[in-house]
Amino acid sequence: MKHDPEWDDDPYIKGSPDPNPSGAFICVVMLILFAIVAWLKCN
């Protein structure tokens, strides 16, 4: 996984408080949806 310069501002990498909670929420929702789709395909 190559380093992406855009990720330098990522609050999770720096360990600072998340300045964009809604963005993190959308990311979590996308991960959950992906997990559900993968689970349905495996069944």
N, C-alpha and C positions, 0 to 999 in steps of 0.2 A: 504494500500500500504506500504509494508515493506521497510525499509531503505536499500539501496544498497551501500556498502562501495565504490564501483567503482565510484559512483556519487559524491564523495567528491571532485573530481577534475573538476566537471562540472562548467564551467565558468558562467553559468546562475544562479547557486545557490550562487556562491561567488560574483556575480555582476561585475566581471572583464571582460575586453575586450575578445572577442572570439578569441582564438589562432588558431581555425580551421574553417574558414568561409565555406569551401567546405562541411565539415561535417554537419554544421548547415543547409546549403542549401539542402543537400540530405535529411535531416530529414524533412524539410518543404515540399519538393516534395513528400516524402512518405506520409505525413499527407494529402496533397491535393489529392493524388491518392486514399487513403483510403476513404476520404470524397466523392469522385466521385463514387467509387464503391458502397458505402453505399447508396448514393442518387439514383443510378440506380436500386439497389435492392428494394428500397422503392417505386419506380415507376414501 
